[in-house]
Amino acid sequence: MHRLTYPHGPDRFIELFDPTAVADETVGTISAIEHPTERSVRVSVRPNSRWNGFVAGQYVEFAMEIDGRRHRRMFSPAQSQHANGALEFTMSVNPDGVLTRHIQQSARVGDLVVLGDVSGDFHLPQARPERVVLISAGSGITPVMSMLRTLIDEQYGGEIDFIHYCRSASDALYAAELEQQEGALPGLRMHCVYTREGGVHFNAEQLAQLVPNYHHAQTFVCGPAALLEATRTLFDEQGISERLHQEAFGLATPAAGEDETGGEIHFKRSDRSADNNGQTLLEQAEQAGLNPEHGCRMGVCFACSCTKTAGRVRDLRTGEISSAGEEDIQICVSAPLGTVSLDI
């Protein structure tokens, strides 16, 4: 084989036909690109042989090279865990985000994607419960869509209530499929709530009306912070918090208090300073012309970890306030309280 491919090795010859075949990491090729709504993009990615699968509900690190730099985010595959072939990722496009905007505007079939580790505790238990409630809002539908498709493939014999919230029918990412799946299983019931077309956001009365027996179900919720907080409060009040499983796809940015703005952000290694405007430290570093390492922008991948040398920060996931001393923090989920110094 080496003689046939001289002066290059056989890997170089194979790479001309399939660049994923000789990759030393899990990569995939974009095989299809769709635009289900004005604010979203859907890509199908065919992974190479290093892909080991996932469990419905988990997320995977998704990366692409853009202008010479690798940009990473975490996305949940939306297909059944039993499906073979391409992985399906449906993403809301962030107008200020590099990766999703690139995929929407510039990505092409044949482009390469790097697939990192599969992670996450938000998934169906191996022993399927008798009753399942799936609740999502916006692009938070993808992990629970994977759960639904997986249960359909397994011909699940229990009860499923699927509740999805979005602004309007034109914003619903899987409206047609959800409607078609209504009769896919005897115990499956669909509830699409359009909040700008007469529907209301999640509340206790609505859940009791749609799913009277939710107290006895295992409930899986993915969506923005407001939905997670509302469901967590309800399940805590009902004393059934152990039946609630949640995954966030974004961060809540709390209204800044008197101690959260003002002061300065000092970037010590870069010898730069900027007035604290209350945004995350990653955003303020970028506004200051810096380009710190980062990935998911959600506090999941730890790519943005750095040392805070002085000052206090608030963790936007938990609301916790740090000490004023030196410690490692994730700048994508940390908002400064007054003056803060970073080793960037």
C-alpha positions in Angstrom: 0.0 0.0 0.0 2.9 2.4 0.8 4.4 1.8 -2.6 1.0 2.6 -4.3 0.7 5.9 -2.4 4.4 7.1 -2.5 5.6 9.7 -1.6 2.7 10.0 0.9 1.5 7.4 3.3 -1.9 5.6 2.9 -3.6 7.9 5.4 -2.9 10.8 3.1 -4.5 9.0 0.2 -7.5 8.0 2.2 -7.9 11.5 3.5 -8.5 12.8 -0.1 -11.7 10.8 -0.2 -12.8 10.9 3.4 -11.1 13.3 5.8 -12.9 11.9 8.8 -11.5 8.4 8.3 -8.1 9.2 9.6 -8.9 11.8 12.2 -7.4 11.3 15.6 -10.5 12.7 17.3 -14.3 12.3 16.9 -15.3 14.3 13.9 -18.2 14.4 11.5 -19.3 15.9 8.2 -22.3 18.1 7.8 -24.7 16.2 5.5 -27.7 18.5 5.6 -28.6 22.1 6.7 -32.2 23.3 7.2 -33.8 26.5 8.5 -36.9 25.4 10.4 -37.7 29.0 11.6 -36.2 32.4 11.0 -34.2 32.2 14.3 -33.0 28.6 14.1 -30.8 26.3 12.0 -30.8 22.5 11.9 -27.7 20.5 10.9 -27.2 16.8 10.3 -23.7 15.5 11.0 -22.4 12.1 10.0 -19.8 11.1 12.7 -16.7 9.0 12.0 -16.1 5.6 13.6 -14.9 7.1 16.9 -18.4 8.2 17.8 -19.7 6.0 20.7 -23.3 7.2 20.9 -25.3 9.0 23.6 -28.2 8.6 25.9 -31.4 10.6 25.1 -31.2 13.9 26.8 -27.4 14.3 27.0 -25.4 16.9 25.3 -22.2 16.9 23.2 -19.5 19.4 22.6 -19.8 20.7 19.0 -16.9 22.7 17.5 -16.0 24.2 14.2 -13.0 26.1 12.9 -13.9 29.7 12.1 -11.3 32.2 10.9 -8.5 30.0 12.3 -10.0 29.5 15.7 -12.0 26.6 17.1 -15.4 27.7 18.5 -17.2 25.3 20.8 -20.8 25.0 22.1 -22.8 22.3 23.9 -25.8 21.0 22.0 -28.1 18.0 22.6 -28.7 15.6 19.7 -32.4 15.5 18.9 -32.7 12.1 17.4 -33.5 8.9 19.1 -30.5 7.2 20.9 -31.4 4.1 18.8 -31.1 5.9 15.5 -28.2 5.1 13.2 -26.6 7.5 10.8 -26.4 11.3 11.1 -26.8 13.2 14.3 -29.4 16.0 14.4 -28.7 19.3 16.1 -31.3 22.1 16.1 -30.0 25.4 17.4 -31.4 28.8 18.1 -29.2 31.4 16.4 -27.7 34.0 18.7 -27.2 37.2 16.6 -24.1 37.9 18.7 -22.8 34.4 18.8 -20.0 33.4 16.4 -20.8 29.6 16.0 -24.5 29.5 15.5 -24.4 32.6 13.3 -21.7 31.0 11.2 -23.7 27.8 10.8 -26.8 29.7 9.8 -25.1 32.0 7.3 -21.9 30.3 6.1 -21.8 26.6 6.8 -22.1 24.2 3.9 -22.7 20.5 3.4 -19.3 18.8 3.6 -17.9 21.1 6.3 -16.2 19.3 9.2 -17.4 19.3 12.8 -15.4 18.2 15.8 -17.5 16.2 18.3 -16.2 16.3 21.9 -17.3 14.4 25.0 -20.9 13.4 25.6 -22.0 14.5 29.1 -25.0 15.3 31.2 -27.1 13.7 33.9 -30.4 14.9 32.3 -31.5 11.7 30.6 -34.1 8.9 30.8 -33.4 6.3 33.5 -32.4 2.9 32.2 -35.5 1.4 33.9 -38.3 3.4 32.2 -40.9 4.9 34.6 -44.6 4.2 34.1 -45.4 7.8 33.6 -43.3 10.5 31.9 -43.9 14.3 31.6 -41.7 16.1 29.1 -41.7 20.0 29.3 -39.7 22.3 27.1 -39.6 25.9 25.9 -37.9 27.3 22.8 -34.8 25.4 21.8 -34.9 23.5 25.0 -37.0 21.1 23.1 -34.1 19.2 21.6 -33.1 16.9 24.6 -36.7 16.0 25.4 -37.4 15.5 21.7 -34.7 12.9 21.8 -36.3 11.3 24.8 -39.7 11.2 23.0 -38.2 9.7 19.8 -36.3 7.1 21.9 -39.5 6.1 23.7 -41.4 5.8 20.5 -38.7 3.6 19.0 -38.9 1.4 22.1 -42.7 1.2 21.8 -43.0 2.5 25.3 -46.1 1.2 27.0 -46.6 3.9 29.7 -48.1 7.4 29.7 -46.3 10.4 28.2 -47.4 14.0 28.3 -45.3 16.3 26.1 -45.8 20.1 26.9 -43.9 22.6 24.7 -44.0 26.4 25.1 -43.0 28.8 22.3 -44.1 32.3 21.2 -46.1 31.3 18.1 -46.7 28.4 15.8 -44.1 29.9 13.4 -41.5 29.6 16.1 -42.2 26.0 17.0 -39.2 23.9 16.0 -40.9 20.5 15.7 -44.6 21.5 15.4 -45.4 19.3 12.4 -43.7 16.2 13.9 -45.3 16.7 17.3 -48.7 16.8 15.7 -48.0 13.7 13.6 -46.7 11.8 16.7 -49.9 12.3 18.6 -51.1 8.7 17.9 -47.6 7.1 17.7 -48.1 5.5 21.2 -51.4 4.7 22.9 -50.4 6.7 26.0 -48.9 9.8 24.3 -50.6 13.2 24.6 -49.2 16.4 23.0 -49.8 20.0 24.3 -48.3 22.9 22.4 -48.7 26.3 24.1 -48.2 29.4 22.0 -47.7 32.2 24.5 -48.3 35.0 22.0 -51.4 33.4 20.6 -53.5 33.2 23.7 -51.5 30.7 25.7 -50.0 31.3 29.1 -46.6 30.5 30.5 -46.2 27.6 32.8 -48.1 27.6 36.1 -49.4 25.1 38.6 -53.1 25.4 37.5 -52.2 24.8 33.9 -50.1 21.7 34.7 -52.8 20.2 36.8 -55.3 20.7 34.0 -53.1 19.2 31.3 -51.6 16.4 33.4 -53.8 15.6 36.4 -51.6 12.8 37.5 -48.2 14.6 37.2 -47.5 13.9 40.9 -46.9 10.3 40.0 -44.8 10.9 36.9 -41.1 11.5 36.3 -40.9 15.0 34.9 -38.1 16.2 32.6 -37.9 20.0 31.9 -35.5 21.9 29.6 -35.7 25.6 28.9 -34.9 29.0 30.1 -34.3 29.9 33.7 -37.8 31.2 34.3 -39.3 27.8 33.4 -36.9 25.9 35.5 -37.5 28.1 38.5 -41.3 27.9 38.2 -41.2 24.1 37.9 -38.7 23.7 40.7 -40.8 25.9 43.0 -44.0 24.0 42.3 -42.4 20.6 42.8 -40.7 21.7 46.0 -44.0 23.0 47.4 -45.7 19.7 46.5 -42.9 17.7 48.2 -42.1 15.8 45.0 -38.8 17.4 44.0 -37.2 14.0 43.6 -39.5 13.5 40.6 -38.2 16.6 38.8 -35.2 16.5 36.4 -34.0 19.8 34.8 -31.6 21.1 32.2 -31.0 24.7 31.4 -30.0 25.9 28.0 -29.3 29.5 28.9 -28.4 31.8 31.8 -30.5 34.3 33.7 -28.8 37.6 34.1 -30.2 39.2 37.3 -31.0 42.8 37.5 -27.9 44.6 38.7 -28.0 45.9 42.3 -26.1 48.8 43.6 -23.0 46.7 44.3 -23.0 44.9 41.0 -22.0 47.8 38.7 -19.4 50.5 39.1 -15.8 49.8 39.8 -13.4 48.4 37.3 -12.4 45.1 35.7 -8.6 44.7 35.7 -7.1 42.2 33.2 -3.7 41.9 34.8 -1.7 39.9 32.2 -3.0 42.1 29.4 -2.4 45.3 31.4 -5.9 46.5 30.6 -8.8 47.9 32.6 -12.5 48.6 31.8 -15.4 50.1 33.6 -17.7 47.4 35.1 -21.0 47.4 33.2 -22.5 44.4 35.1 -22.2 41.9 32.2 -20.4 38.6 32.5 -16.6 38.8 32.8 -16.3 37.0 29.4 -18.5 39.6 27.7 -16.6 42.4 29.3 -13.2 40.9 28.4 -14.4 40.6 24.8 -15.6 44.2 24.8 -12.2 45.3 26.1 -10.6 43.8 22.9 -9.4 40.5 24.5 -10.1 37.1 23.2 -10.0 34.7 26.3 -10.4 31.0 25.7 -14.0 29.9 26.1 -16.4 27.3 24.8 -20.1 26.7 25.7 -20.8 30.1 27.4 -23.0 28.2 29.8 -20.6 27.0 32.5 -20.5 23.5 31.2 -17.2 22.9 29.4 -14.8 24.8 31.8 -12.8 26.2 28.8 -13.1 29.7 30.2 -11.8 28.9 33.7 -9.2 31.5 34.9 -7.9 32.9 38.2 -9.7 35.7 39.9 -7.0 37.5 41.9 -9.3 39.9 43.8 -12.9 41.0 44.0 -16.3 39.2 44.3 -18.4 37.7 41.5 -21.9 36.3 41.3 -22.4 32.8 39.7 -25.3 33.4 37.3 -26.4 29.7 37.5 -26.8 29.6 41.3 -26.8 33.2 42.5 -23.9 32.4 44.8 -21.4 35.2 45.6 -17.8 34.3 45.8 -15.2 35.4 48.4 -13.0 38.4 47.7 -9.8 36.4 47.6 -8.0 34.5 44.8 -9.8 31.6 43.3 -10.5 29.9 40.0 -13.8 30.9 38.3 -15.6 30.4 35.0 -15.8 33.8 33.4 -18.8 32.9 31.1 -21.1 32.5 34.1 -19.6 35.1 36.5 -20.8 38.6 36.9 -18.5 41.0 38.8 -19.7 42.8 41.9 -17.8 46.1 41.8 -14.1 46.0 41.1 -12.6 42.6 40.1 -9.1 41.6 38.9 -8.5 38.6 36.6 -5.3 36.8 35.5 -6.1 37.4 31.8 
